[in-house]
Amino acid sequence: MLLNHVNIRCNDADAMADFLERLGCVYRGERPAFKSYGHWLYDDSGNPVVHLTQKDHAAQQGSIDHVAFSLTDVDSFRSRLKEQGLSFAEKRNEVARVIQIKLMAPEQVQLEFQFPDR
């Protein structure tokens, strides 16, 4: 399993994107047409590793929305979750060409597992 990306909720997604781009390790790229405003920042390999989402209301600091991991065997993973009685949501992301399985972990941390959509 590999870390796929982190999603950060921001009070000012543009300022955060500007800041991270100035560091020189990521750049803005294509992002699906989500209802929320934000940016996807890509690494030198062309992978969208930091997702920024504009918060709906002002807060003092940002927060982690979810952490995503890359896996390869969606059928096996789906079966394991069902065997353990864990509820999850599944959907296809056409832009990223992946199947996403999302579930809530303890401490209300959302985990997202991405599988190649063949």
TORPAKOL-808152 format. One record per residue: residue number from 1; x, y, z of N, C-alpha, C in turn; residue in one letter. Coordinates in steps of 0.1 Angstrom, whole numbers. Example, Ala and Ser with C-alpha at 12.3 -4.5 7.8 and 13.67 -1.06 7.14 Angstrom:
<recs>
<rec 1,<132,-57,78>,<123,-45,78>,<132,-33,78>,A>
<rec 2,<128,-22,71>,<137,-11,71>,<129,0,79>,S>
</recs>
This chain:
<recs>
<rec 1,<9,-12,0>,<0,0,0>,<9,12,0>,M>
<rec 2,<5,22,-8>,<13,34,-9>,<4,46,-6>,L>
<rec 3,<9,56,1>,<2,69,3>,<-1,75,-11>,L>
<rec 4,<-14,78,-14>,<-18,83,-27>,<-18,98,-26>,N>
<rec 5,<-26,104,-17>,<-26,119,-16>,<-32,122,-2>,H>
<rec 6,<-31,135,1>,<-37,141,13>,<-46,152,8>,V>
<rec 7,<-58,154,14>,<-67,164,11>,<-68,174,23>,N>
<rec 8,<-65,187,21>,<-64,197,31>,<-76,207,29>,I>
<rec 9,<-84,209,39>,<-95,219,39>,<-88,232,42>,R>
<rec 10,<-90,242,34>,<-83,255,36>,<-93,267,37>,C>
<rec 11,<-89,277,45>,<-97,289,45>,<-94,297,32>,N>
<rec 12,<-82,295,27>,<-79,302,14>,<-71,292,6>,D>
<rec 13,<-78,285,-3>,<-71,275,-11>,<-61,281,-21>,A>
<rec 14,<-64,293,-26>,<-55,299,-35>,<-42,303,-28>,D>
<rec 15,<-42,308,-16>,<-30,312,-9>,<-22,299,-5>,A>
<rec 16,<-29,288,-2>,<-22,276,1>,<-15,270,-11>,M>
<rec 17,<-22,270,-22>,<-17,266,-35>,<-4,274,-39>,A>
<rec 18,<-6,287,-38>,<6,296,-41>,<18,293,-32>,D>
<rec 19,<15,291,-19>,<26,288,-9>,<33,275,-13>,F>
<rec 20,<25,264,-16>,<31,251,-19>,<38,251,-32>,L>
<rec 21,<33,259,-42>,<40,260,-55>,<53,267,-53>,E>
<rec 22,<54,278,-45>,<66,285,-42>,<77,276,-37>,R>
<rec 23,<73,265,-30>,<83,256,-24>,<90,248,-36>,L>
<rec 24,<84,248,-47>,<90,242,-59>,<89,227,-60>,G>
<rec 25,<80,221,-52>,<79,206,-53>,<66,201,-59>,C>
<rec 26,<56,210,-61>,<43,207,-66>,<39,218,-76>,V>
<rec 27,<29,215,-85>,<24,225,-94>,<9,222,-96>,Y>
<rec 28,<1,232,-99>,<-13,231,-101>,<-16,223,-114>,R>
<rec 29,<-26,215,-114>,<-30,207,-126>,<-45,205,-126>,G>
<rec 30,<-49,196,-135>,<-63,193,-137>,<-70,188,-124>,E>
<rec 31,<-82,192,-122>,<-90,188,-110>,<-104,185,-115>,R>
<rec 32,<-110,174,-110>,<-124,172,-114>,<-134,183,-110>,P>
<rec 33,<-145,184,-117>,<-154,195,-115>,<-163,192,-102>,A>
<rec 34,<-156,193,-91>,<-164,191,-78>,<-172,203,-75>,F>
<rec 35,<-182,201,-66>,<-190,212,-62>,<-182,222,-54>,K>
<rec 36,<-172,218,-47>,<-164,227,-39>,<-153,233,-47>,S>
<rec 37,<-148,245,-43>,<-136,251,-50>,<-123,245,-44>,Y>
<rec 38,<-113,245,-52>,<-100,240,-47>,<-90,238,-59>,G>
<rec 39,<-80,231,-55>,<-69,228,-65>,<-63,214,-62>,H>
<rec 40,<-58,208,-73>,<-50,196,-72>,<-36,200,-75>,W>
<rec 41,<-27,196,-66>,<-12,199,-69>,<-5,186,-72>,L>
<rec 42,<3,187,-82>,<9,175,-88>,<24,175,-84>,Y>
<rec 43,<30,163,-82>,<44,161,-80>,<52,160,-93>,D>
<rec 44,<65,159,-93>,<73,158,-105>,<70,146,-114>,D>
<rec 45,<63,136,-108>,<60,124,-115>,<46,125,-122>,S>
<rec 46,<39,137,-120>,<26,139,-126>,<15,133,-118>,G>
<rec 47,<17,130,-105>,<7,125,-96>,<1,136,-88>,N>
<rec 48,<-13,137,-87>,<-19,147,-78>,<-18,143,-64>,P>
<rec 49,<-8,148,-57>,<-5,143,-43>,<-11,152,-32>,V>
<rec 50,<-14,164,-35>,<-20,173,-25>,<-33,179,-31>,V>
<rec 51,<-44,176,-24>,<-57,182,-29>,<-61,192,-19>,H>
<rec 52,<-64,204,-24>,<-69,215,-15>,<-83,218,-18>,L>
<rec 53,<-91,219,-7>,<-105,222,-8>,<-108,234,0>,T>
<rec 54,<-115,244,-6>,<-119,256,1>,<-130,253,11>,Q>
<rec 55,<-128,257,24>,<-138,255,34>,<-150,264,31>,K>
<rec 56,<-162,260,36>,<-174,268,35>,<-175,279,44>,D>
<rec 57,<-167,279,55>,<-168,289,65>,<-153,291,71>,H>
<rec 58,<-151,303,76>,<-138,306,81>,<-135,299,94>,A>
<rec 59,<-123,295,96>,<-118,288,108>,<-103,293,110>,A>
<rec 60,<-98,290,122>,<-85,295,125>,<-74,288,118>,Q>
<rec 61,<-76,275,116>,<-65,268,109>,<-71,257,100>,Q>
<rec 62,<-64,252,91>,<-68,242,81>,<-70,228,88>,G>
<rec 63,<-75,218,81>,<-77,205,87>,<-75,195,76>,S>
<rec 64,<-72,183,80>,<-71,172,70>,<-85,166,68>,I>
<rec 65,<-89,166,55>,<-102,160,51>,<-101,145,50>,D>
<rec 66,<-91,140,43>,<-89,126,42>,<-75,122,38>,H>
<rec 67,<-72,110,40>,<-59,104,35>,<-62,93,26>,V>
<rec 68,<-55,93,14>,<-58,82,4>,<-46,73,2>,A>
<rec 69,<-49,61,0>,<-38,51,-3>,<-41,44,-16>,F>
<rec 70,<-31,39,-23>,<-32,32,-35>,<-30,17,-33>,S>
<rec 71,<-39,9,-38>,<-39,-5,-37>,<-42,-11,-51>,L>
<rec 72,<-41,-24,-53>,<-43,-30,-66>,<-54,-39,-67>,T>
<rec 73,<-59,-46,-57>,<-69,-57,-58>,<-82,-52,-51>,D>
<rec 74,<-91,-45,-59>,<-103,-40,-54>,<-112,-51,-49>,V>
<rec 75,<-113,-62,-56>,<-122,-73,-52>,<-119,-79,-38>,D>
<rec 76,<-106,-81,-36>,<-101,-87,-24>,<-104,-77,-12>,S>
<rec 77,<-101,-64,-15>,<-103,-54,-4>,<-117,-53,-1>,F>
<rec 78,<-126,-52,-11>,<-140,-51,-9>,<-145,-63,0>,R>
<rec 79,<-141,-75,-4>,<-145,-87,4>,<-141,-86,18>,S>
<rec 80,<-128,-81,21>,<-123,-80,34>,<-132,-71,43>,R>
<rec 81,<-136,-60,37>,<-144,-50,44>,<-158,-56,47>,L>
<rec 82,<-164,-63,38>,<-177,-69,40>,<-176,-80,51>,K>
<rec 83,<-165,-88,50>,<-163,-98,60>,<-162,-92,75>,E>
<rec 84,<-157,-81,76>,<-155,-74,89>,<-167,-66,92>,Q>
<rec 85,<-177,-65,84>,<-189,-58,86>,<-187,-43,86>,G>
<rec 86,<-177,-38,79>,<-175,-24,78>,<-182,-17,67>,L>
<rec 87,<-189,-6,70>,<-196,1,59>,<-186,10,51>,S>
<rec 88,<-189,11,39>,<-180,19,30>,<-188,24,18>,F>
<rec 89,<-183,34,12>,<-189,40,-1>,<-179,37,-12>,A>
<rec 90,<-184,34,-24>,<-176,31,-35>,<-181,39,-47>,E>
<rec 91,<-171,45,-55>,<-175,52,-67>,<-163,52,-76>,K>
<rec 92,<-166,55,-89>,<-156,57,-99>,<-152,71,-101>,R>
<rec 93,<-139,74,-102>,<-134,88,-105>,<-129,87,-119>,N>
<rec 94,<-137,93,-128>,<-133,92,-143>,<-120,100,-146>,E>
<rec 95,<-118,111,-139>,<-106,119,-142>,<-94,112,-138>,V>
<rec 96,<-94,107,-126>,<-82,100,-121>,<-81,85,-126>,A>
<rec 97,<-92,80,-132>,<-93,67,-137>,<-90,56,-126>,R>
<rec 98,<-98,58,-115>,<-97,49,-103>,<-110,46,-98>,V>
<rec 99,<-111,35,-90>,<-123,31,-82>,<-119,36,-68>,I>
<rec 100,<-127,43,-61>,<-125,48,-48>,<-134,41,-38>,Q>
<rec 101,<-128,36,-27>,<-135,31,-16>,<-132,40,-4>,I>
<rec 102,<-143,45,2>,<-141,54,13>,<-147,49,26>,K>
<rec 103,<-141,50,37>,<-147,46,50>,<-141,55,61>,L>
<rec 104,<-148,55,72>,<-145,63,83>,<-137,55,93>,M>
<rec 105,<-125,60,97>,<-117,53,107>,<-120,59,121>,A>
<rec 106,<-115,53,132>,<-116,59,145>,<-111,74,144>,P>
<rec 107,<-115,82,154>,<-112,96,155>,<-118,104,143>,E>
<rec 108,<-128,98,136>,<-135,105,125>,<-125,109,114>,Q>
<rec 109,<-115,101,111>,<-106,103,100>,<-111,95,88>,V>
<rec 110,<-114,102,77>,<-119,95,65>,<-107,89,57>,Q>
<rec 111,<-107,76,54>,<-97,70,46>,<-103,67,32>,L>
<rec 112,<-94,69,22>,<-98,66,8>,<-88,56,3>,E>
<rec 113,<-93,46,-4>,<-85,36,-10>,<-88,36,-25>,F>
<rec 114,<-77,38,-33>,<-78,39,-47>,<-73,27,-54>,Q>
<rec 115,<-80,22,-64>,<-76,11,-72>,<-77,14,-87>,F>
<rec 116,<-68,9,-95>,<-69,12,-109>,<-82,7,-115>,P>
<rec 117,<-88,16,-123>,<-101,13,-130>,<-98,8,-144>,D>
<rec 118,<-98,-5,-145>,<-94,-12,-158>,<-105,-12,-167>,R>
</recs>
